Amino acid sequence: PPKANTEVINSKIIESVKVGLLNVLYTNACCLTNKMTELKQLVALNCYDMICVSETHFNDALTSAEVEIPGYTSYRCDRDFKLDRSMNNKMFSDCGGSVIFVHESIEVIEARMGLDSIVVFIECDIGKVAIACVYRSPSLNKKQDKQLLSFLKGIFIDESTSAKFCFGDFNLSHVSWLSGTILEQHSAGNEMVLRQKKYLDLVHELGITWLLTNEITRRRINNSTGTLNESLLDQLLFSDDGLVNEFKIGSHLGKSDHATINVELNLPHPARLEKDKLVKEEQRCWSKVKNEDILKWSQEIDWKFQPTEIENMSVDDIWTVILNNLNLISEKVPLKSLKHNIDINYNTPWVNRSLKRAIRGKNKAWYDFDINPSVYNWNIALEKQCIFEKCESNARIKYEKKVTKDLKYNSRAFFSYLRSRNKVKEVVTNLVKPNGFRTTNDHDTAECFADAFSSVFVEEPQGPLPEACYNNGNVESCNDLVISFSDVYDELKKLDVYKSFGPDKVHPKLLKALADNEEFVRTLTILYDKCAKEAKIPEKWKEAHVIALHKKDSRNNQYNYRPVSLTCILCKIYEKFVRKHILDFVENEITDDQHGFVSKKSCLSNLLETVDNIISLIEEGSPVDLLYL
């Protein structure tokens, strides 16, 4: 449903010249938890289809919301075993792990876990494809090395897949990928070399192709000697030649000593072709409009109705005239042009110009270091990295202070940010239809929800209630509803300009500003008065935008959701008048024991009154029994 300040006026798709190939980013993060913000910035600037990260250091205490990238589904393999480092006889289990982030436009058929490794299976034009992310710790024992080898072999001998890719940090420091041989002469006494040779033998045995040959993926400064150590530890293994289109070695993620690797796989995907189109949207920018401008525009409109006109017009006719006049004012609100990829640029909310400059400075420093790897350029890159991290931290703190300060006036931004830090927003898909099939698109999902929600409501006939519903006793009749000018004015002034509008697309800021236009308020009072006298409301007010909120259990069952309706704002105001009128009439008939739906009472007041009664009975020495229903 549309939200306040985000009404799309015009949407236009522009053809793109990009080729629909899968774009994958890989890196060894050396603890991804403290680098998630930087990773999100990187994803926002480059729309990747998949992101593979090894050595994440994730654990069970880390929730999915803490490591979420909006628009992506994460598949994690956290380390659940221990490493025995004999030099100090300690067991380590807080390192390792892998994660794959898959864009929501790509459907994952299956995901399997291995030792610090994970593989996902997707459906492409060439068939089923396996993409894995592996981390091989140099501290694995013989049994664990054998288990990882078995996992890798299972991926590449699977005949059900048309293509296999395996990104990872294999830590094969004794392997020369340029020649495909062992650097050192392997011997029975060098167990480390023999273990690494088994991985190389598996690659040759299965005819696996590797991507990197003479590139450098890890650089580390030796603090004791001050020298620069370079190595090729990260690699991409794939099943057949021609599956990789191109690749690029990028800057480091945070202070990790591993570079990022951006690989374009030669795998066409229909969703990618659609995603590479550009969308140009125009939206009303209500935040840039002053109330004085709205009042000035409203004074150019004749809001008055002649008495003879009102008698011959229905409530729908009056509402149509008012709505057309409101639209005339809305059309004068300036438009804000948006041009972006269909897959949204998921920037974190505190991104500003200084932070973007810091990102560009950091990336340039690491690029200069890759061109000329010296200790001097290394220190410059680390300095730029620290500048970026400090700038990002200051921008985030500034944003959090702003949303906290504006909490009293705009709670939407505060709670939206709070939810983003605690809960993963999931897209509703794959609902089970009554015939057993699953929904495959948004239209089928909406129809499935509509059938479920309508089935639980009782359909009542149109018109007055049947005579059987009325009490024939001597009950005082309710007076007619009378709505005054001051009542309408007060309700318009109470409107929250940050709330969402309904199907009529009348913005709350427009209505609140027009509260100072007497002619508009009188016209609106005439409409409400006619609705009360004729017991009718405009047909447009009966429409609503319905949102499905998940309640419990499976997300694939439409009956586990509840509907929330967004109706027209002016209809909500009229409902308040009707509710108040009915409550004023029946308030003398309501017992004092009623706490629900009564003004100045609630479940809390009911509980306090109950506890007070119990204490009084106990003080009197009377027995007290409680019955829970």
Helices and strands as residue ranges (DSSP letters): E 8-14, E 21-28, G 33-35, H 36-45, E 50-54, G 64-67, E 72-77, E 83-85, E 90-92, E 98-103, E 108-113, E 117-124, E 127-135, H 142-156, E 163-169, E 175-176, E 181-182, H 191-205, E 209-210, E 218-221, E 228-231, E 234-238, E 244-252, E 259-268, H 270-275, E 278-284, G 286-288, H 291-298, H 307-312, H 315-330, E 335-341, H 353-371, H 375-405, G 406-408, H 411-422, H 442-455, G 467-469, H 485-493, H 508-513, G 514-516, H 518-534, G 539-542, E 545-550, G 558-560, E 561-566, H 569-586, G 587-589, H 603-620
